[in-house]
Amino acid sequence: MEFRQRLVVACLWTAVAAVIGLTLEPALPSTLDQVARLFVVALALFLAAVYLLDPKGLISERGFH
């Protein structure tokens, strides 16, 4: 995967995190629903970082094809 493609995917994951982050309340999560939303935001940001930084050539190699 080229850098430009990885950048687009990272931007999409960041947008997903931003949209779900808008639904969170500013206080500490008190219900399971809010904890699940926070987990999804963290997971989306993690995936954005993986696609953007490509640690150890994980995405750019053709290991998944």
C-alpha positions as CSV (number, residue, x, y, z in Angstrom):
1,M,0.0,0.0,0.0
2,E,1.4,3.4,-1.0
3,F,1.8,6.2,1.5
4,R,-1.0,8.2,-0.1
5,Q,-3.4,5.3,0.3
6,R,-2.4,4.8,3.9
7,L,-2.8,8.5,4.5
8,V,-6.4,8.4,3.2
9,V,-7.3,5.4,5.3
10,A,-5.7,7.0,8.4
11,C,-7.8,10.1,7.8
12,L,-10.9,8.0,7.5
13,W,-10.2,6.2,10.8
14,T,-9.5,9.6,12.4
15,A,-12.9,10.9,11.2
16,V,-14.6,7.8,12.6
17,A,-13.0,8.5,16.0
18,A,-14.0,12.2,15.8
19,V,-17.7,11.4,14.9
20,I,-18.0,8.8,17.7
21,G,-16.0,11.1,20.1
22,L,-18.7,13.8,19.6
23,T,-21.2,11.5,21.2
24,L,-19.2,11.1,24.4
25,E,-20.0,13.2,27.4
26,P,-17.1,15.2,28.9
27,A,-17.4,13.4,32.3
28,L,-15.9,10.0,33.2
29,P,-17.8,7.1,31.5
30,S,-20.3,5.7,33.9
31,T,-22.3,3.2,31.8
32,L,-21.2,0.3,29.7
33,D,-22.4,2.2,26.6
34,Q,-20.1,5.1,27.2
35,V,-17.2,2.7,27.9
36,A,-17.8,0.9,24.6
37,R,-17.8,4.2,22.7
38,L,-14.6,5.2,24.4
39,F,-13.1,1.9,23.4
40,V,-14.2,2.4,19.8
41,V,-12.6,5.8,19.7
42,A,-9.3,4.4,21.1
43,L,-9.4,1.5,18.6
44,A,-10.1,3.9,15.7
45,L,-7.2,6.1,16.7
46,F,-4.9,3.1,17.1
47,L,-5.8,1.9,13.6
48,A,-5.2,5.4,12.2
49,A,-1.8,5.4,13.8
50,V,-1.0,1.9,12.4
51,Y,-1.9,2.9,8.9
52,L,-0.1,6.3,9.1
53,L,3.1,5.1,10.7
54,D,3.2,1.6,9.2
55,P,5.3,0.0,11.9
56,K,7.8,-2.6,10.6
57,G,6.3,-2.4,7.2
58,L,3.2,-4.2,8.3
59,I,0.8,-2.5,5.9
60,S,3.1,-1.8,2.9
61,E,4.2,-5.5,2.6
62,R,2.1,-7.9,0.6
63,G,1.8,-10.3,3.5
64,F,-2.0,-10.1,3.6
65,H,-2.6,-10.7,-0.1
